[in-house]
Amino acid sequence: MIDFTLTSEQKQLQETARKFANEVMAPVAPKFDLEHKFPTEIIKQAWELGLLNLSVPAEFGGTGFTTIDEVVIGEELAAGCVGMATSMIANDLSFLPILIGGTPEQKKKFVQPFTEKFGFSSFALTEPNAGSDVAGMTTTITSDGDDYIINGSKMWITNGTHAEQFSLFGKTDPAAGHKGITCVVVPGDAKGISRGKPEHKMGQNASDTIGLTFEDVRVPKANRIGGEGHGFPIAMKTLDASRPLTAIFAVGLARKAMEHAAAYAQERKAFKQPIANFQAIQFMIAEMAMKVHAARLLTYQSAQLVDRGEKSTLVSSIAKATAADFAMEVTTNAVQVFGGYGYSKEYPVEKLMRDAKLIQIYEGTSQIQRMVIAREMFGGTSTSGGMT
């Protein structure tokens, strides 16, 4: 039986997240975007409300939310400001490898502290010359007694400036391609870590994004997640599980652009009547509604597969690519509905258009998603990941 009705608990979560997005995030989003400012205090308020660390099970101090719960919350946060929302869910992306491949002791050590005290953790997979081509990473993890020595660089690391911990992927066997990739947890204060300056991006400017350099960084082997060479499947399962949240960010952002466009069309007059009376505008708004609803339903299906423990690679990639591409189209058309004002920073839709572009790029570009979809359709396997 298929049921698209939210439970009473999910409706409460939705209302809590929507209120936070509307009252706390949205009013200051333009300022944080313009100043490229990281919203630490806002994210801390979200943590206090239980809107952070959404994927952590109750046994490790978390809320025990399902993936469906997470996407219900995620849509609202993204509608408030997708840049802030990206930094809000970065902990979940970092925790997923540990929750997927770690022991109970590791989950308690590396995940539970963030439910007890506010802090940031980052997912470190992408490199300057290895984004979509995960197998091409060159970061090395070399055995030295009871420790590993890490050397290499990572790029586009969300919350990297503030992270107290990294879920890092590198090669314990560089000659083995993707089969030589291993995951380790690296403390943020480990000697030998250099953090770059925040990237000056087109959009999502409230999200912190930096490069990292690891130079003879020593971590105990007890920090390894899974066995040596098990990092690639852990990374791919992580991305499968996280893509519903990325997709729903596109939905929330597109919905907000649609709402702005519909409201403006009823206020703006041309030829002595609201432009909403013109079929050209009506069709644009209708197309927006069609795309937002379709993307949301696809995302819900992908989240449901994750919750059931079923293989979600195909549907998660379809949802992410569809939602991201639709968001870019919806926000572009929202700017068009606003006309010249849409191109001005005095109005909200130009920011939404800039923010939308990144969703077509991070956690696997729209082109990489199509590669994954095609390979799944033909029964193959993918060694592609994406900017994270």
C-alpha positions in Angstrom: 0.0 0.0 0.0 1.4 3.4 -1.0 0.7 6.3 1.3 2.0 9.8 0.9 0.4 11.1 4.1 2.8 12.5 6.7 2.3 11.2 10.2 1.3 13.6 13.0 4.9 13.4 14.3 6.3 14.3 10.8 3.9 17.2 10.5 5.2 18.5 13.9 8.8 18.1 12.6 7.8 19.9 9.4 6.2 22.8 11.4 9.2 23.1 13.7 11.6 23.2 10.8 9.4 25.6 8.8 9.1 28.0 11.7 12.8 28.0 12.3 13.5 28.5 8.5 11.0 31.4 8.3 11.8 33.1 11.5 15.5 32.5 12.1 17.1 31.6 8.7 15.3 33.5 6.0 15.4 37.0 7.5 19.2 37.0 7.7 20.0 34.8 4.7 20.7 37.7 2.3 23.1 39.3 4.7 25.0 36.1 5.3 25.1 35.5 1.5 26.4 38.9 0.7 29.1 38.9 3.5 30.0 35.2 2.9 29.5 34.8 6.6 29.4 31.4 8.4 26.2 31.2 10.6 27.6 29.5 13.6 25.0 30.8 16.1 22.1 29.9 13.8 23.4 26.4 13.3 23.8 26.2 17.1 20.2 27.1 17.5 19.2 24.4 15.1 21.3 21.9 17.2 19.5 23.0 20.3 16.1 22.4 18.6 17.2 18.9 17.5 17.5 19.9 13.8 21.2 18.8 13.6 22.7 15.3 13.5 19.5 14.0 12.0 20.9 10.6 11.0 22.2 9.6 14.5 20.3 6.6 16.1 18.8 7.1 19.5 21.2 4.5 21.0 24.0 6.9 20.3 22.3 10.0 21.6 20.5 11.0 18.4 16.8 11.5 17.6 16.4 8.2 15.8 14.8 10.0 12.8 14.0 8.0 9.7 15.3 9.2 6.3 11.8 10.2 5.5 11.8 12.4 8.6 15.1 13.9 7.5 13.8 14.9 4.1 10.7 16.4 5.6 13.0 18.6 7.8 15.5 19.2 5.0 13.0 20.6 2.6 12.0 23.3 5.1 15.6 24.2 6.0 16.5 24.5 2.3 13.6 26.8 1.8 15.0 29.0 4.5 18.5 29.1 3.1 20.1 26.2 1.3 23.6 27.4 2.1 22.9 27.3 5.8 21.1 24.0 5.4 24.2 22.5 3.6 26.3 23.3 6.6 23.6 22.0 9.0 23.6 18.5 7.4 27.3 18.2 6.9 27.7 16.3 10.2 25.3 13.7 8.9 27.3 13.1 5.8 30.4 12.8 8.0 28.7 10.4 10.4 27.3 8.1 7.7 30.5 6.2 7.0 30.9 5.5 10.7 27.2 4.5 11.1 27.5 2.3 8.0 30.9 0.6 8.6 31.9 1.3 12.1 31.7 -0.9 15.3 29.4 0.1 18.1 32.4 1.3 20.0 33.4 3.5 17.2 29.9 4.9 16.8 29.9 5.8 20.5 33.4 7.4 20.3 33.1 9.3 17.1 29.4 10.1 16.7 27.8 10.3 20.2 29.9 13.3 21.4 28.3 15.5 18.8 24.9 14.9 20.2 26.1 15.9 23.7 28.1 19.0 22.7 27.7 21.3 19.7 30.4 20.8 17.1 31.2 20.1 13.5 32.5 17.0 11.6 33.4 16.9 7.9 33.3 14.3 5.2 36.7 14.3 3.3 36.5 12.3 0.0 37.0 14.7 -2.9 40.5 15.8 -3.9 41.7 18.7 -6.2 42.2 16.2 -9.1 39.7 13.5 -8.0 36.1 14.6 -7.7 33.8 12.5 -9.8 36.6 10.0 -10.3 36.8 8.8 -6.7 39.2 5.9 -7.6 41.7 8.5 -8.9 42.4 9.9 -5.4 46.0 10.1 -4.4 45.9 10.6 -0.6 47.9 7.8 1.0 47.3 6.1 4.3 50.5 4.2 5.2 50.9 1.6 7.9 53.4 2.4 10.7 53.0 0.0 13.6 49.8 0.7 15.4 49.3 3.9 13.5 48.6 5.2 10.0 50.4 8.1 8.4 48.3 10.2 6.1 49.6 12.4 3.3 47.6 14.2 0.6 45.0 16.9 -0.1 41.3 17.1 0.0 39.1 19.8 -1.7 35.6 21.3 -1.4 35.3 20.2 2.2 32.0 21.5 3.8 32.6 23.0 7.3 36.3 22.2 7.0 37.3 25.4 8.7 35.3 24.4 11.8 35.5 20.6 11.8 36.7 18.9 15.0 36.8 15.6 13.1 37.1 14.2 9.6 35.8 11.0 8.0 38.7 10.7 5.5 39.2 8.4 2.6 42.6 7.6 1.2 44.6 4.7 -0.3 46.2 2.0 1.9 47.1 0.3 -1.4 47.7 2.8 -4.2 48.1 0.1 -6.8 44.7 -1.4 -6.2 42.6 1.5 -7.6 39.2 1.8 -5.8 39.8 -1.5 -4.0 42.7 0.1 -2.2 40.6 2.9 -0.6 40.2 2.9 3.2 38.3 5.1 5.6 39.7 6.5 8.8 38.5 9.1 11.3 41.0 11.9 11.8 40.8 14.3 14.8 40.7 17.9 13.7 43.5 18.9 16.0 45.9 16.2 14.7 49.4 17.5 13.9 50.1 18.1 10.2 46.6 19.3 9.1 46.6 22.6 7.2 43.3 24.3 6.4 42.9 26.5 3.4 41.0 29.7 3.1 37.2 29.5 2.5 36.4 29.3 -1.2 34.7 32.4 -2.7 31.8 30.7 -4.4 29.0 31.8 -6.8 26.3 30.7 -4.3 25.6 29.0 -1.0 27.9 31.5 0.5 26.7 30.8 4.1 28.3 27.4 3.8 32.0 27.0 4.6 34.0 25.2 1.9 37.8 24.8 2.0 40.7 22.7 0.9 42.8 20.5 3.4 46.3 19.3 3.3 47.5 16.3 5.4 51.3 16.1 5.9 52.5 13.1 7.9 49.3 13.1 10.0 49.4 10.2 12.4 46.2 8.5 13.6 45.8 5.2 15.4 44.6 2.2 13.4 41.7 1.9 15.8 40.3 4.9 13.9 39.9 2.8 10.7 36.3 2.3 9.7 35.8 -1.2 8.3 38.8 -3.2 6.9 41.6 -1.9 4.7 40.3 -1.6 1.2 36.7 -1.4 2.3 36.5 2.4 2.0 35.0 2.6 -1.5 31.9 0.6 -0.8 31.4 2.5 2.4 31.7 5.8 0.5 29.2 4.7 -2.2 26.7 3.5 0.4 27.2 6.8 2.2 26.3 8.7 -1.0 23.3 6.5 -1.7 22.0 7.3 1.8 22.8 11.0 1.6 21.4 11.8 -1.8 17.8 11.9 -0.7 18.8 14.8 1.5 20.6 16.6 -1.3 17.6 16.0 -3.6 15.2 17.4 -1.0 17.4 20.5 -0.7 16.7 21.1 -4.4 13.0 20.6 -3.8 12.9 23.1 -0.9 14.9 25.7 -2.8 12.7 25.3 -6.0 9.5 25.5 -3.9 10.6 28.7 -2.4 11.4 30.2 -5.8 8.0 29.0 -7.1 6.3 30.7 -4.1 8.1 34.0 -4.7 7.3 33.9 -8.4 3.6 33.1 -7.9 3.2 35.9 -5.3 5.1 38.4 -7.4 3.0 37.6 -10.5 -0.2 38.5 -8.6 1.3 41.8 -7.5 3.1 43.0 -10.6 0.9 44.7 -13.2 1.5 45.1 -16.9 -1.0 46.4 -19.4 -3.3 47.4 -16.5 -3.6 43.9 -15.0 -1.6 41.5 -12.9 0.9 39.5 -15.0 -0.6 36.3 -13.4 -3.5 36.9 -15.8 -1.3 36.1 -18.8 -1.1 32.6 -20.0 2.7 32.8 -20.6 3.2 33.4 -16.9 0.5 30.9 -15.8 2.3 28.2 -17.8 5.6 29.0 -16.2 4.2 28.8 -12.7 2.4 25.6 -13.6 5.6 24.0 -14.9 7.3 25.0 -11.6 4.6 23.3 -9.6 4.8 20.1 -11.8 8.6 19.9 -11.3 8.5 20.6 -7.5 5.9 17.9 -6.9 7.5 15.3 -9.2 10.9 15.9 -7.6 9.5 15.6 -4.1 7.8 12.3 -4.8 10.9 10.8 -6.3 12.9 12.0 -3.3 10.4 10.4 -0.9 10.7 7.1 -2.7 14.5 7.2 -2.5 14.3 7.9 1.2 11.8 5.1 1.7 14.2 2.6 0.1 17.0 3.8 2.4 14.7 3.3 5.4 13.8 -0.2 4.3 17.5 -1.1 3.9 16.9 -1.9 0.2 19.4 -1.0 -2.5 18.7 2.7 -3.4 21.5 3.5 -5.9 19.3 3.8 -8.9 16.4 5.7 -7.4 18.6 8.0 -5.3 20.6 9.0 -8.3 17.4 9.6 -10.3 16.0 11.7 -7.5 19.1 13.7 -7.1 19.6 14.4 -10.8 16.0 15.2 -11.4 15.6 17.5 -8.4 18.8 19.3 -9.0 18.1 19.9 -12.7 14.5 21.0 -11.9 15.7 23.4 -9.3 18.0 25.1 -11.7 15.2 25.4 -14.2 12.6 26.6 -11.7 14.9 29.2 -10.2 16.0 30.5 -13.6 12.3 30.9 -14.6 11.5 32.6 -11.3 14.1 35.2 -12.2 12.4 35.5 -15.6 9.0 36.1 -14.0 10.5 38.9 -11.9 12.0 40.4 -15.1 14.7 43.1 -14.4 14.0 43.0 -10.7 14.8 39.3 -10.7 18.4 40.1 -11.6 18.7 42.5 -8.6 20.0 41.4 -5.2 17.2 43.5 -3.8 14.9 40.6 -4.7 15.2 37.0 -3.4 15.2 34.9 -6.6 18.7 35.7 -7.9 20.2 34.2 -4.8 18.0 31.1 -5.2 19.2 30.7 -8.8 22.9 31.0 -7.7 22.4 28.6 -4.9 20.6 26.0 -7.1 23.6 25.6 -9.4 25.7 24.0 -6.8 23.2 21.2 -6.2 23.8 20.1 -9.8 27.5 19.7 -8.9 28.1 18.5 -5.3 27.6 14.9 -4.2 27.8 13.8 -7.8 27.2 16.0 -10.7 24.0 15.6 -12.8 26.2 14.0 -15.5 27.7 11.5 -13.0 24.2 10.7 -11.8 23.3 9.8 -15.4 26.3 7.6 -15.6 25.3 5.8 -12.4 21.7 5.5 -13.6 22.9 4.0 -16.9 25.2 1.5 -15.3 22.5 0.5 -12.9 20.1 0.0 -15.8 22.7 -2.2 -17.5 23.6 -4.1 -14.4 27.1 -2.6 -14.0 28.9 -1.0 -11.1 30.1 2.6 -10.8 33.3 4.0 -9.4 32.1 7.6 -9.5 31.4 9.8 -6.5 31.3 13.5 -6.5 32.2 16.8 -4.8 31.5 16.6 -1.1 
